[in-house]
Each structure stands twice: as structure tokens, then as C-alpha cells.
């Protein structure tokens, strides 16, 4: 056995160059028809929890459809749907504790919904009203909530990964019963921050869950043009990180994997990497036309044959926990709530213009005071040129949106 400081391994006289290792298996609980693969298996999720998870998946699906249409009508500037990925969001979020810190990318809306972000909260953010928790500073779908331990989404890929590692290291030093979970896509795993974060987490033994959403495409780039090797999971052992690949269309499998990952991260003070295999059923965003780089037949097959919603519904129906009437009534209820939320948001004013200069410095520095005064003078001189009638008036406005 070699005893070099960098690595220990058996000696051999057989010279081999390796580029492949055994392929990671994909953990699943149910098949695509909602039946348990192992009939003797008993999921840790109760029937009540499973119904709630499915309802939240439906809620997310309905919300996506309506907000997508609203964007196409010109009522929103931008939107991203989560079609095909509902099980990833809800299965993982349901396995966490409320105080665990979530660092999302931009397609984990369901995780925030599970934590209690209401349809009204979503509407206020998307329409940038005075009740938007981000005070109009972020583009649509860049949600955040201090109260719900959901860090505000940033557009830049992978920047949330080192933040999640740092937070988990702080939890460890403070002996808190908390983990951080960081969501990212297969495309983000090609960024340098991914590799640096895994290395730091492994060396510092941080209780962080790296959750990769491998949905087949990094915007328009398919995975076979992004990387070689066995997906994202194969990178974990190289950093000494416990890793699992899971069927991301199976909400029970995702829930089981994250439940065990959280327990392992806390018990052993270690990072865990989860690669959830799924398929992005919608366009990357409303700025994208995915039929330019994949066929409509491919998209429709995944939505029809592999839908996590269908799989979960069939599983529930097989157990007598759900039926067609409940499905119709629940979808109608969500649509009604959502239309009410949109109607309320569209009536609200925008945040005050003064919010442009807040929340970066504790005390406003001189150069920003000068800029604010310059903007006020300019708007007084040209009061009809900027369409500010929908904004709250007064440069001295003192009733900001509530912090949560």
C-alpha cells in the first residue's frame, strides 16, 4: 500500500489509464405508472404528507400555466415555468426543516411555495408592487424571503453554491441543528464555483446538500455537448463526497433521498451530492423557444409519459387517496385564488422611487445622496416623461414593504 501524503492506494504492476468507472444507478421508489417498484417497501412519507405534496405540485403547475399566459399577454415582463420538475421541488422541500437555509437557482419555485410563500406573495413579486418583499429591485421570479429562510435568487449561475457552503460551515461552528441546501442545474455544474464549493465543503466537513437538477439542457445546450463522463454524480466521489443519483420524476424517491441526506449531513458533518434526473418540460424561460433545439414530439413524450404529476396522481388513486373530482375541484380552487391574487397585485402601486437608493448601505453615502437629489430634480423638471404615476409618491415615503 502506498503511503503518499496526497493519496493512499494499493501498488500494481499493471499499467492502466482510466476514464470510466461503474455508472451510478438511479434510485427510484415508483415506476412511471405510480406503482411501487418494490411492493414490500414502505415510504417514510405518510399518506397525509403525500397528498399535501401532490396538492402543492398541482398548485405550482396551475400557477405556472396562468403566469406564463399573463407574460404572453404582456402583463409580466418575464417568467419561468417548472413543468416536469415539480417532484424535485416538493419532494426535497418536504424533507427539510423550516430553519434549513435554501439557496435556489431560479427554477425552484415549488420549494418556496412549500415553505409558505402564498400566491399573493408570488404575484406581488412578479408585478413589482409596493408589497413585493424585494421592493421592486429584482426581475420577476427572483424570489426571496428572510422569514422562510429562502435566500433571494440571483441570475448569475452557481454563485449561490459557495454561499451555501459558507452558511453550512457557520451552522456547524455554532452547533446549530441546521443544514443548507443549494439547488443548481447541470449547466451550473460546469461553472468554477461548483468545483470550488464541493472541495471547500468536503475539506471543511460542512453539512450542506448539493442538489443538482439535471434536466437535460442548459438553456439550449444538451448535456451531451456540455460534459463527458457519467453525468454530475460521478464528480462527487472525486471530492470525497457521499453521492446519490435519484429519479427526479418520483416525488417519493426525492423525499427519501433528501431525508437521508439531511440526516447524514448533520450526523457526520459532511456534504452530500444529489443528482436528480428529470426533464425540463417547458421553455427555459419566456425569452426562449425550445423547439429551436429539440422536437415537439420529444417534449410531448416526456410530458405525457413521464410526468411527475401523473405518476404521483396514479399512486394516490391506487391507494384510494385521490380521484378525478378532487382533482378538478382543487385545480378550480387554485385558479380562483390565483386570479384574485393577480387582480389585487395589478391594482397596487409600484414601490417608491426612493427604494432605488436603499438596502445597499446602512447609511446613505454622499454620492448616492447626490444621485438621489439629481434624479428628483430631473423628474420634477420632466414630470410626464417617465410614467411614474403608478409609483408611490414622495421622496420622503416612510412606509416600506414589510420585511420577511
LUMGUDO-523388 format. One record per residue: residue number from 0; chain; x, y, z of N, C-alpha, C in turn. Coordinates in steps of 0.1 Angstrom, whole numbers. Layout:
! LUMGUDO-523388
[NUM A [X Y Z] [X Y Z] [X Y Z]]
...
END
This chain:
! LUMGUDO-523388
[0 A [8 -12 0] [0 0 0] [9 13 0]]
[1 A [6 22 -9] [14 34 -10] [10 43 2]]
[2 A [19 51 6] [17 60 18] [20 74 15]]
[3 A [17 79 3] [20 93 -1] [10 102 6]]
[4 A [15 114 10] [6 124 16] [-7 127 8]]
[5 A [-6 127 -5] [-17 131 -13] [-28 121 -15]]
[6 A [-24 108 -14] [-34 97 -16] [-28 84 -12]]
[7 A [-36 74 -8] [-32 61 -5] [-39 51 -14]]
[8 A [-31 42 -19] [-37 32 -28] [-28 20 -29]]
[9 A [-34 8 -33] [-25 -3 -35] [-16 -2 -47]]
[10 A [-4 -7 -46] [6 -7 -57] [1 -18 -67]]
[11 A [6 -16 -80] [3 -26 -90] [14 -25 -101]]
[12 A [16 -36 -108] [25 -37 -119] [17 -36 -132]]
[13 A [4 -35 -131] [-5 -34 -143] [-8 -20 -146]]
[14 A [-2 -15 -157] [-4 -1 -160] [-17 2 -167]]
[15 A [-26 10 -161] [-39 13 -167] [-42 28 -166]]
[16 A [-47 33 -177] [-53 47 -177] [-68 46 -177]]
[17 A [-74 52 -168] [-89 50 -166] [-96 63 -170]]
[18 A [-107 62 -177] [-115 73 -180] [-130 70 -176]]
[19 A [-133 58 -172] [-146 54 -168] [-146 46 -156]]
[20 A [-157 47 -148] [-159 39 -136] [-173 34 -137]]
[21 A [-177 25 -128] [-191 20 -129] [-201 31 -129]]
[22 A [-212 30 -137] [-222 40 -138] [-230 41 -126]]
[23 A [-233 53 -121] [-242 55 -110] [-256 49 -113]]
[24 A [-262 42 -104] [-276 37 -106] [-285 49 -102]]
[25 A [-297 48 -106] [-307 59 -103] [-318 53 -94]]
[26 A [-318 59 -82] [-327 54 -71] [-341 58 -75]]
[27 A [-351 49 -73] [-365 52 -75] [-373 44 -66]]
[28 A [-385 49 -63] [-395 42 -54] [-407 37 -63]]
[29 A [-412 45 -72] [-423 41 -80] [-419 41 -95]]
[30 A [-426 33 -103] [-424 33 -117] [-432 45 -123]]
[31 A [-432 46 -136] [-439 57 -143] [-454 56 -142]]
[32 A [-459 45 -138] [-473 43 -136] [-478 45 -122]]
[33 A [-469 49 -113] [-472 52 -99] [-472 40 -90]]
[34 A [-467 28 -95] [-467 16 -87] [-453 15 -80]]
[35 A [-454 10 -68] [-441 7 -60] [-433 -3 -68]]
[36 A [-420 0 -70] [-411 -9 -77] [-409 -21 -68]]
[37 A [-408 -19 -55] [-407 -30 -45] [-420 -30 -37]]
[38 A [-429 -39 -39] [-442 -40 -32] [-441 -40 -17]]
[39 A [-429 -45 -12] [-427 -46 3] [-422 -33 9]]
[40 A [-420 -23 0] [-414 -11 5] [-424 -2 12]]
[41 A [-421 4 23] [-430 14 30] [-423 27 30]]
[42 A [-429 37 22] [-423 50 22] [-423 57 36]]
[43 A [-414 65 39] [-414 73 52] [-424 84 52]]
[44 A [-428 88 40] [-438 99 39] [-452 93 42]]
[45 A [-459 99 51] [-473 94 54] [-482 97 42]]
[46 A [-494 90 43] [-504 93 32] [-508 108 33]]
[47 A [-510 113 45] [-514 127 46] [-503 137 39]]
[48 A [-491 134 42] [-480 142 37] [-479 140 22]]
[49 A [-481 128 17] [-481 126 2] [-492 134 -5]]
[50 A [-504 134 1] [-515 141 -5] [-511 156 -6]]
[51 A [-506 161 5] [-502 175 6] [-491 179 -4]]
[52 A [-482 169 -6] [-471 172 -16] [-477 172 -30]]
[53 A [-486 163 -33] [-492 163 -46] [-501 176 -48]]
[54 A [-508 180 -38] [-516 192 -40] [-507 204 -43]]
[55 A [-495 205 -36] [-486 216 -39] [-480 215 -53]]
[56 A [-478 203 -58] [-473 201 -71] [-483 206 -81]]
[57 A [-496 203 -79] [-507 208 -87] [-508 223 -86]]
[58 A [-506 228 -74] [-507 243 -72] [-496 250 -81]]
[59 A [-484 244 -80] [-473 250 -88] [-476 249 -103]]
[60 A [-481 238 -107] [-484 236 -121] [-494 245 -126]]
[61 A [-505 247 -119] [-516 257 -123] [-510 271 -123]]
[62 A [-503 275 -113] [-497 288 -112] [-488 291 -124]]
[63 A [-480 281 -128] [-471 283 -139] [-479 286 -152]]
[64 A [-490 278 -154] [-497 280 -166] [-503 294 -167]]
[65 A [-509 299 -156] [-515 312 -156] [-505 323 -157]]
[66 A [-494 323 -150] [-484 333 -151] [-477 333 -164]]
[67 A [-475 321 -170] [-470 321 -183] [-479 328 -193]]
[68 A [-492 325 -193] [-501 332 -202] [-501 347 -199]]
[69 A [-500 351 -186] [-500 365 -183] [-488 372 -189]]
[70 A [-477 365 -190] [-465 371 -196] [-467 372 -211]]
[71 A [-473 362 -217] [-475 363 -231] [-485 374 -235]]
[72 A [-494 377 -225] [-503 388 -227] [-497 402 -225]]
[73 A [-485 402 -221] [-478 415 -219] [-480 421 -205]]
[74 A [-486 413 -196] [-488 418 -182] [-476 415 -173]]
[75 A [-467 406 -177] [-455 404 -170] [-443 405 -180]]
[76 A [-432 409 -175] [-420 411 -184] [-413 398 -186]]
[77 A [-414 388 -177] [-405 376 -178] [-411 366 -168]]
[78 A [-409 353 -172] [-414 342 -163] [-406 329 -167]]
[79 A [-406 320 -157] [-400 307 -159] [-410 297 -154]]
[80 A [-412 286 -161] [-421 275 -157] [-413 264 -151]]
[81 A [-419 255 -144] [-413 244 -137] [-419 231 -142]]
[82 A [-425 230 -154] [-431 218 -159] [-421 206 -159]]
[83 A [-425 195 -154] [-417 183 -154] [-408 182 -142]]
[84 A [-406 193 -134] [-397 193 -123] [-404 195 -109]]
[85 A [-417 194 -109] [-425 196 -97] [-421 187 -86]]
[86 A [-418 174 -89] [-414 165 -79] [-401 168 -72]]
[87 A [-392 174 -79] [-379 178 -73] [-381 188 -63]]
[88 A [-389 198 -66] [-391 209 -56] [-398 204 -44]]
[89 A [-409 198 -46] [-418 195 -34] [-412 183 -26]]
[90 A [-407 173 -33] [-401 162 -26] [-389 165 -17]]
[91 A [-381 174 -22] [-369 179 -14] [-373 188 -3]]
[92 A [-382 198 -6] [-386 208 4] [-393 201 16]]
[93 A [-401 191 13] [-409 184 23] [-400 176 33]]
[94 A [-387 173 28] [-378 166 37] [-369 175 45]]
[95 A [-370 188 43] [-362 197 51] [-369 202 63]]
[96 A [-362 209 72] [-368 215 84] [-370 230 81]]
[97 A [-379 237 87] [-382 251 83] [-370 260 85]]
[98 A [-360 257 94] [-349 266 96] [-337 263 87]]
[99 A [-338 252 80] [-327 249 70] [-327 260 59]]
[100 A [-315 264 56] [-314 276 46] [-314 271 32]]
[101 A [-322 277 24] [-324 273 10] [-316 283 1]]
[102 A [-308 278 -8] [-301 287 -18] [-305 281 -31]]
[103 A [-314 288 -38] [-320 283 -50] [-313 289 -62]]
[104 A [-315 283 -74] [-311 289 -86] [-322 298 -91]]
[105 A [-330 293 -100] [-342 302 -104] [-353 293 -108]]
[106 A [-352 280 -107] [-364 271 -111] [-367 262 -99]]
[107 A [-367 268 -87] [-371 260 -75] [-383 267 -68]]
[108 A [-392 272 -76] [-403 279 -71] [-411 271 -61]]
[109 A [-413 258 -64] [-421 249 -56] [-415 248 -42]]
[110 A [-402 249 -40] [-396 248 -27] [-401 259 -18]]
[111 A [-401 271 -24] [-406 283 -17] [-421 282 -14]]
[112 A [-428 277 -24] [-443 275 -22] [-445 266 -10]]
[113 A [-438 255 -10] [-440 245 1] [-437 252 15]]
[114 A [-428 261 15] [-424 268 28] [-435 278 32]]
[115 A [-444 282 24] [-455 291 28] [-456 303 20]]
[116 A [-448 305 10] [-450 317 1] [-463 316 -6]]
[117 A [-472 326 -4] [-485 325 -10] [-486 329 -24]]
[118 A [-497 326 -30] [-500 330 -44] [-499 345 -45]]
[119 A [-504 352 -35] [-504 367 -34] [-489 372 -34]]
[120 A [-481 365 -26] [-467 368 -25] [-460 367 -38]]
[121 A [-463 356 -45] [-457 354 -59] [-462 366 -68]]
[122 A [-475 369 -68] [-480 379 -77] [-474 393 -74]]
[123 A [-472 396 -61] [-466 409 -58] [-452 410 -63]]
[124 A [-444 399 -62] [-431 399 -67] [-430 401 -83]]
[125 A [-439 393 -89] [-438 393 -104] [-443 406 -110]]
[126 A [-452 413 -103] [-457 425 -108] [-450 437 -101]]
[127 A [-440 435 -93] [-432 445 -87] [-440 456 -80]]
[128 A [-449 451 -71] [-457 461 -64] [-450 466 -51]]
[129 A [-457 475 -44] [-451 481 -32] [-451 470 -21]]
[130 A [-458 459 -23] [-458 448 -13] [-448 437 -17]]
[131 A [-441 439 -27] [-430 429 -31] [-420 429 -20]]
[132 A [-416 418 -15] [-406 417 -4] [-392 422 -9]]
[133 A [-390 421 -22] [-378 426 -28] [-378 441 -31]]
[134 A [-390 447 -29] [-391 462 -31] [-389 466 -46]]
[135 A [-392 457 -55] [-391 460 -69] [-377 460 -75]]
[136 A [-367 455 -67] [-353 456 -71] [-349 444 -80]]
[137 A [-357 434 -80] [-353 422 -87] [-363 419 -99]]
[138 A [-358 413 -110] [-366 409 -121] [-375 398 -116]]
[139 A [-386 396 -124] [-396 385 -120] [-389 371 -118]]
[140 A [-395 364 -109] [-391 350 -105] [-378 350 -96]]
[141 A [-373 361 -93] [-361 362 -84] [-366 364 -70]]
[142 A [-373 354 -64] [-379 355 -52] [-369 354 -40]]
[143 A [-374 358 -28] [-366 357 -16] [-375 359 -4]]
[144 A [-371 353 7] [-379 355 19] [-370 352 31]]
[145 A [-367 362 39] [-359 360 51] [-367 352 61]]
[146 A [-380 354 62] [-388 347 72] [-388 332 69]]
[147 A [-388 328 56] [-389 314 52] [-375 308 49]]
[148 A [-365 315 52] [-351 310 51] [-349 306 36]]
[149 A [-352 315 27] [-351 313 13] [-343 325 7]]
[150 A [-330 322 5] [-322 333 0] [-326 339 -14]]
[151 A [-326 352 -15] [-330 358 -28] [-322 352 -40]]
[152 A [-330 349 -50] [-324 343 -62] [-315 353 -70]]
[153 A [-304 349 -75] [-296 357 -83] [-295 351 -97]]
[154 A [-293 359 -107] [-293 355 -121] [-280 347 -125]]
[155 A [-269 351 -119] [-256 345 -123] [-256 330 -118]]
[156 A [-251 322 -127] [-251 308 -124] [-240 304 -114]]
[157 A [-244 296 -105] [-235 289 -95] [-230 298 -84]]
[158 A [-233 311 -84] [-228 319 -73] [-234 316 -60]]
[159 A [-245 309 -59] [-252 305 -47] [-245 293 -40]]
[160 A [-236 286 -48] [-230 274 -42] [-220 277 -31]]
[161 A [-210 286 -33] [-201 290 -22] [-209 296 -10]]
[162 A [-219 304 -13] [-227 310 -2] [-233 299 7]]
[163 A [-238 288 1] [-244 277 8] [-234 270 17]]
[164 A [-222 268 11] [-212 262 19] [-208 270 31]]
[165 A [-206 283 29] [-203 292 40] [-214 292 51]]
[166 A [-226 292 47] [-237 292 57] [-237 279 65]]
[167 A [-235 268 58] [-235 255 65] [-223 254 74]]
[168 A [-212 260 70] [-200 260 79] [-203 268 92]]
[169 A [-210 279 90] [-214 287 102] [-223 279 111]]
[170 A [-233 272 105] [-242 263 113] [-234 253 121]]
[171 A [-224 247 115] [-216 237 122] [-208 243 133]]
[172 A [-202 255 131] [-194 261 141] [-203 265 153]]
[173 A [-215 270 150] [-224 274 161] [-232 262 167]]
[174 A [-229 250 162] [-236 238 167] [-251 239 165]]
[175 A [-255 244 154] [-270 245 151] [-274 233 144]]
[176 A [-287 229 147] [-293 217 141] [-299 221 127]]
[177 A [-290 226 118] [-295 231 105] [-285 227 94]]
[178 A [-291 225 83] [-282 223 71] [-286 234 61]]
[179 A [-278 236 51] [-281 244 39] [-283 235 28]]
[180 A [-292 238 19] [-294 231 6] [-292 240 -5]]
[181 A [-285 236 -15] [-283 245 -27] [-287 238 -39]]
[182 A [-296 244 -47] [-301 239 -59] [-294 245 -71]]
[183 A [-291 237 -81] [-284 242 -93] [-287 232 -104]]
[184 A [-285 237 -117] [-287 228 -128] [-274 222 -133]]
[185 A [-276 213 -143] [-265 206 -149] [-255 216 -156]]
[186 A [-261 227 -161] [-253 238 -167] [-244 245 -157]]
[187 A [-250 248 -145] [-243 255 -135] [-231 246 -130]]
[188 A [-233 233 -131] [-222 224 -126] [-210 225 -135]]
[189 A [-210 232 -146] [-199 235 -154] [-191 247 -150]]
[190 A [-196 254 -141] [-190 267 -136] [-179 263 -125]]
[191 A [-170 272 -124] [-159 270 -115] [-164 270 -100]]
[192 A [-174 278 -97] [-179 278 -83] [-184 265 -79]]
[193 A [-189 256 -88] [-193 243 -84] [-182 235 -78]]
[194 A [-171 235 -86] [-159 227 -81] [-153 232 -68]]
[195 A [-151 245 -68] [-146 251 -56] [-154 249 -44]]
[196 A [-168 249 -45] [-177 247 -34] [-176 233 -29]]
[197 A [-176 223 -39] [-175 209 -34] [-163 206 -27]]
[198 A [-152 212 -31] [-139 210 -25] [-139 216 -11]]
[199 A [-143 229 -9] [-144 235 4] [-153 227 13]]
[200 A [-165 223 8] [-174 216 17] [-168 203 22]]
[201 A [-161 196 13] [-156 183 17] [-144 185 27]]
[202 A [-135 194 24] [-124 196 33] [-128 202 47]]
[203 A [-138 211 47] [-142 217 59] [-153 209 66]]
[204 A [-158 198 60] [-168 190 65] [-181 197 69]]
[205 A [-187 203 59] [-198 212 60] [-211 204 58]]
[206 A [-221 206 67] [-234 200 65] [-243 207 54]]
[207 A [-239 204 42] [-246 211 30] [-251 200 21]]
[208 A [-263 202 15] [-268 193 5] [-267 200 -9]]
[209 A [-259 194 -18] [-258 199 -31] [-268 192 -40]]
[210 A [-278 199 -45] [-289 193 -52] [-289 197 -66]]
[211 A [-284 188 -75] [-283 191 -89] [-296 187 -97]]
[212 A [-302 196 -104] [-313 194 -112] [-308 191 -126]]
[213 A [-306 178 -130] [-302 175 -143] [-314 173 -152]]
[214 A [-318 183 -159] [-330 183 -167] [-327 181 -182]]
[215 A [-315 178 -186] [-312 175 -200] [-306 187 -208]]
[216 A [-309 199 -204] [-305 211 -212] [-300 222 -203]]
[217 A [-289 229 -207] [-285 241 -201] [-289 252 -211]]
[218 A [-301 257 -209] [-308 266 -219] [-309 257 -232]]
[219 A [-301 260 -242] [-303 253 -255] [-292 242 -257]]
[220 A [-283 241 -247] [-272 232 -249] [-275 218 -242]]
[221 A [-276 207 -250] [-279 194 -244] [-267 189 -236]]
[222 A [-270 180 -227] [-260 175 -218] [-248 168 -226]]
[223 A [-251 162 -237] [-240 155 -244] [-231 165 -250]]
[224 A [-234 178 -251] [-225 188 -256] [-219 196 -244]]
[225 A [-223 193 -232] [-218 200 -220] [-206 193 -214]]
[226 A [-207 180 -213] [-197 173 -205] [-196 158 -210]]
[227 A [-185 152 -206] [-183 138 -208] [-184 131 -195]]
[228 A [-184 118 -195] [-184 111 -182] [-199 108 -178]]
[229 A [-200 103 -166] [-213 99 -160] [-220 110 -153]]
[230 A [-225 119 -161] [-234 130 -155] [-226 138 -145]]
[231 A [-234 143 -135] [-229 151 -124] [-225 143 -112]]
[232 A [-232 132 -110] [-230 123 -98] [-216 118 -98]]
[233 A [-210 115 -109] [-196 110 -109] [-186 119 -103]]
[234 A [-189 132 -102] [-180 142 -97] [-179 142 -82]]
[235 A [-189 137 -75] [-189 137 -61] [-178 129 -54]]
[236 A [-177 116 -58] [-167 108 -51] [-153 113 -54]]
[237 A [-150 121 -65] [-137 126 -67] [-133 136 -56]]
[238 A [-143 142 -50] [-141 152 -39] [-143 145 -26]]
[239 A [-146 132 -25] [-148 126 -13] [-162 128 -7]]
[240 A [-171 131 -16] [-185 134 -11] [-195 123 -14]]
[241 A [-202 120 -3] [-213 109 -5] [-223 114 -15]]
[242 A [-226 105 -25] [-234 109 -37] [-245 99 -40]]
[243 A [-256 104 -45] [-266 95 -50] [-273 102 -62]]
[244 A [-277 93 -71] [-285 97 -83] [-299 92 -80]]
[245 A [-309 101 -83] [-323 98 -79] [-332 101 -91]]
[246 A [-343 94 -92] [-353 97 -103] [-360 109 -99]]
[247 A [-358 120 -106] [-364 133 -102] [-378 134 -106]]
[248 A [-384 125 -113] [-398 125 -116] [-406 117 -105]]
[249 A [-399 112 -95] [-405 103 -85] [-405 111 -72]]
[250 A [-416 117 -68] [-416 126 -56] [-412 118 -43]]
[251 A [-416 105 -42] [-413 97 -31] [-398 94 -30]]
[252 A [-392 91 -42] [-377 89 -42] [-369 101 -38]]
[253 A [-373 113 -43] [-367 125 -40] [-368 128 -25]]
[254 A [-380 126 -19] [-382 128 -5] [-374 119 3]]
[255 A [-373 106 0] [-364 97 7] [-350 101 7]]
[256 A [-345 105 -5] [-331 108 -7] [-327 120 1]]
[257 A [-335 130 1] [-332 143 8] [-333 140 23]]
[258 A [-343 132 27] [-344 129 42] [-332 123 47]]
[259 A [-327 113 40] [-315 106 44] [-302 115 43]]
[260 A [-302 123 32] [-290 132 30] [-290 142 42]]
[261 A [-301 147 46] [-301 157 57] [-296 150 70]]
[262 A [-301 138 73] [-297 131 85] [-282 128 84]]
[263 A [-277 124 73] [-262 121 71] [-254 134 73]]
[264 A [-258 145 67] [-251 157 68] [-249 162 82]]
[265 A [-260 161 90] [-259 165 104] [-251 155 113]]
[266 A [-254 142 111] [-247 132 119] [-232 132 117]]
[267 A [-228 133 105] [-214 131 101] [-207 144 98]]
[268 A [-214 156 99] [-208 169 95] [-201 167 81]]
[269 A [-210 164 71] [-204 162 58] [-213 167 47]]
[270 A [-208 170 35] [-217 174 24] [-222 161 17]]
[271 A [-233 163 10] [-239 152 2] [-243 158 -11]]
[272 A [-241 151 -22] [-244 155 -35] [-256 146 -40]]
[273 A [-266 152 -45] [-278 145 -51] [-279 150 -65]]
[274 A [-279 141 -74] [-282 144 -88] [-296 139 -92]]
[275 A [-305 148 -94] [-319 144 -97] [-321 144 -112]]
[276 A [-324 133 -118] [-326 131 -132] [-340 135 -136]]
[277 A [-342 145 -144] [-355 149 -147] [-355 155 -162]]
[278 A [-366 162 -165] [-367 167 -179] [-374 181 -178]]
[279 A [-368 191 -184] [-375 204 -184] [-386 204 -195]]
[280 A [-398 204 -191] [-409 202 -200] [-413 215 -207]]
[281 A [-409 227 -202] [-412 239 -208] [-400 246 -214]]
[282 A [-402 258 -219] [-390 265 -225] [-382 269 -213]]
[283 A [-369 272 -216] [-360 277 -205] [-366 289 -197]]
[284 A [-372 298 -205] [-379 310 -199] [-388 315 -210]]
[285 A [-395 326 -208] [-403 332 -218] [-395 339 -228]]
[286 A [-381 339 -227] [-372 345 -237] [-367 334 -246]]
[287 A [-372 322 -244] [-366 311 -251] [-377 304 -259]]
[288 A [-373 298 -271] [-382 289 -278] [-374 275 -280]]
[289 A [-378 266 -271] [-370 254 -270] [-373 244 -282]]
[290 A [-383 247 -290] [-385 239 -302] [-374 242 -313]]
[291 A [-366 252 -310] [-355 255 -320] [-343 245 -318]]
[292 A [-343 238 -306] [-332 229 -304] [-336 215 -299]]
[293 A [-350 213 -299] [-355 199 -296] [-369 198 -302]]
[294 A [-373 186 -305] [-385 184 -312] [-397 185 -303]]
[295 A [-409 189 -309] [-421 190 -301] [-425 176 -296]]
[296 A [-422 166 -305] [-425 152 -301] [-418 147 -289]]
[297 A [-405 151 -288] [-397 148 -276] [-403 154 -263]]
[298 A [-406 167 -264] [-412 174 -253] [-425 167 -249]]
[299 A [-434 165 -258] [-447 159 -255] [-446 145 -249]]
[300 A [-436 137 -254] [-435 124 -248] [-432 125 -234]]
[301 A [-422 133 -230] [-419 134 -216] [-430 139 -207]]
[302 A [-438 149 -213] [-449 154 -205] [-460 144 -204]]
[303 A [-462 136 -214] [-473 127 -214] [-470 114 -207]]
[304 A [-458 109 -209] [-454 95 -204] [-446 95 -191]]
[305 A [-440 106 -188] [-431 106 -176] [-434 117 -166]]
[306 A [-445 123 -168] [-449 134 -159] [-449 130 -144]]
[307 A [-442 138 -136] [-443 135 -121] [-457 137 -115]]
[308 A [-464 146 -121] [-478 148 -116] [-487 136 -119]]
[309 A [-486 130 -131] [-493 118 -135] [-489 107 -126]]
[310 A [-476 105 -124] [-471 94 -116] [-476 95 -102]]
[311 A [-475 106 -96] [-480 108 -82] [-495 106 -81]]
[312 A [-502 112 -91] [-517 110 -90] [-521 96 -91]]
[313 A [-515 88 -100] [-518 74 -102] [-515 66 -89]]
[314 A [-504 70 -82] [-500 63 -70] [-511 66 -59]]
[315 A [-515 79 -58] [-526 82 -49] [-539 76 -52]]
[316 A [-543 75 -65] [-555 69 -69] [-555 54 -65]]
[317 A [-543 48 -67] [-542 34 -64] [-544 31 -49]]
[318 A [-541 41 -41] [-543 39 -26] [-556 44 -22]]
[319 A [-564 49 -31] [-577 54 -27] [-577 68 -20]]
[320 A [-566 75 -23] [-564 88 -16] [-568 100 -25]]
[321 A [-571 98 -37] [-574 109 -47] [-583 104 -58]]
[322 A [-591 113 -64] [-599 109 -75] [-601 121 -84]]
[323 A [-608 118 -96] [-609 129 -106] [-617 141 -101]]
[324 A [-627 139 -93] [-635 150 -88] [-626 159 -79]]
[325 A [-618 153 -70] [-609 161 -62] [-599 169 -70]]
[326 A [-595 163 -81] [-585 169 -90] [-591 182 -96]]
[327 A [-603 180 -102] [-610 191 -108] [-613 202 -98]]
[328 A [-618 199 -87] [-622 209 -77] [-610 216 -72]]
[329 A [-599 209 -70] [-587 216 -64] [-581 225 -74]]
[330 A [-580 221 -87] [-575 229 -97] [-583 242 -99]]
[331 A [-596 241 -98] [-605 252 -99] [-603 262 -88]]
[332 A [-601 256 -76] [-599 264 -64] [-586 272 -65]]
[333 A [-575 266 -70] [-562 273 -71] [-564 284 -82]]
[334 A [-570 281 -93] [-572 291 -103] [-579 303 -98]]
[335 A [-590 301 -90] [-597 312 -84] [-588 320 -75]]
[336 A [-581 314 -66] [-572 321 -57] [-562 329 -65]]
[337 A [-557 323 -76] [-546 330 -83] [-551 342 -91]]
[338 A [-563 341 -97] [-569 352 -104] [-572 364 -94]]
[339 A [-576 360 -82] [-578 370 -71] [-565 377 -68]]
[340 A [-554 369 -67] [-541 374 -63] [-536 384 -74]]
[341 A [-538 380 -87] [-533 388 -98] [-541 401 -98]]
[342 A [-554 400 -96] [-563 412 -96] [-558 422 -85]]
[343 A [-555 417 -73] [-550 425 -63] [-537 432 -66]]
[344 A [-528 424 -72] [-514 429 -75] [-515 439 -85]]
[345 A [-523 438 -95] [-524 448 -106] [-530 461 -102]]
[346 A [-536 461 -90] [-542 474 -85] [-532 481 -76]]
[347 A [-522 474 -72] [-512 480 -62] [-503 490 -70]]
[348 A [-498 500 -63] [-488 509 -68] [-474 503 -68]]
[349 A [-465 508 -76] [-451 504 -75] [-444 509 -62]]
[350 A [-433 503 -59] [-426 508 -48] [-421 523 -50]]
[351 A [-419 531 -39] [-414 544 -41] [-401 545 -49]]
[352 A [-399 555 -57] [-387 557 -64] [-374 557 -55]]
[353 A [-376 562 -43] [-365 563 -33] [-359 549 -30]]
[354 A [-367 538 -32] [-362 525 -29] [-349 522 -38]]
[355 A [-348 529 -49] [-336 527 -57] [-323 529 -50]]
[356 A [-323 537 -39] [-311 541 -33] [-309 534 -19]]
[357 A [-318 525 -16] [-318 519 -2] [-312 504 -3]]
[358 A [-309 499 9] [-307 485 11] [-293 480 7]]
[359 A [-284 489 3] [-270 486 0] [-261 490 11]]
[360 A [-263 502 16] [-255 508 27] [-265 511 39]]
[361 A [-259 509 51] [-267 512 63] [-270 527 63]]
[362 A [-260 535 60] [-262 549 60] [-259 554 45]]
[363 A [-268 561 40] [-267 565 26] [-254 574 24]]
[364 A [-245 569 15] [-233 577 13] [-235 590 5]]
[365 A [-226 599 5] [-228 612 -1] [-230 611 -16]]
[366 A [-223 602 -23] [-225 601 -37] [-239 596 -41]]
[367 A [-245 588 -33] [-259 584 -35] [-269 594 -32]]
[368 A [-266 602 -21] [-275 613 -18] [-275 623 -30]]
[369 A [-263 625 -36] [-262 635 -47] [-270 629 -59]]
[370 A [-269 616 -62] [-276 610 -73] [-291 611 -70]]
[371 A [-296 608 -58] [-310 609 -55] [-315 623 -57]]
[372 A [-308 633 -53] [-312 647 -55] [-312 651 -69]]
[373 A [-303 646 -77] [-302 648 -91] [-314 642 -98]]
[374 A [-318 630 -94] [-329 623 -100] [-342 630 -97]]
[375 A [-343 635 -84] [-356 642 -80] [-357 655 -88]]
[376 A [-346 662 -90] [-347 675 -98] [-351 672 -112]]
[377 A [-345 661 -118] [-348 658 -132] [-362 654 -134]]
[378 A [-368 646 -124] [-382 642 -126] [-391 654 -123]]
[379 A [-387 663 -114] [-396 675 -113] [-396 683 -125]]
[380 A [-385 683 -132] [-384 691 -145] [-392 685 -156]]
[381 A [-392 671 -156] [-399 664 -167] [-409 654 -161]]
[382 A [-419 659 -155] [-428 651 -147] [-436 641 -155]]
[383 A [-438 643 -168] [-447 634 -176] [-438 625 -185]]
[384 A [-426 625 -183] [-417 617 -193] [-414 603 -189]]
[385 A [-417 599 -176] [-413 586 -171] [-424 577 -167]]
[386 A [-436 581 -169] [-447 572 -165] [-447 568 -150]]
[387 A [-444 577 -141] [-443 574 -127] [-456 575 -120]]
[388 A [-467 576 -127] [-480 578 -120] [-483 565 -112]]
[389 A [-477 554 -116] [-480 541 -109] [-471 539 -97]]
[390 A [-462 548 -94] [-453 546 -83] [-458 554 -71]]
[391 A [-455 550 -59] [-459 557 -47] [-452 571 -48]]
[392 A [-459 581 -44] [-453 594 -44] [-443 597 -32]]
[393 A [-437 609 -33] [-430 614 -22] [-416 608 -20]]
[394 A [-406 617 -20] [-393 612 -18] [-390 610 -3]]
[395 A [-400 613 5] [-399 611 20] [-407 599 24]]
[396 A [-412 591 15] [-420 580 18] [-414 571 29]]
[397 A [-422 568 40] [-416 561 51] [-424 549 55]]
[398 A [-431 543 46] [-439 531 49] [-435 520 39]]
[399 A [-423 514 40] [-418 504 30] [-425 491 31]]
[400 A [-423 483 21] [-429 470 22] [-424 462 34]]
[401 A [-432 454 40] [-428 447 52] [-416 437 50]]
[402 A [-407 437 59] [-396 427 58] [-400 414 63]]
[403 A [-396 403 55] [-400 390 60] [-388 381 57]]
END
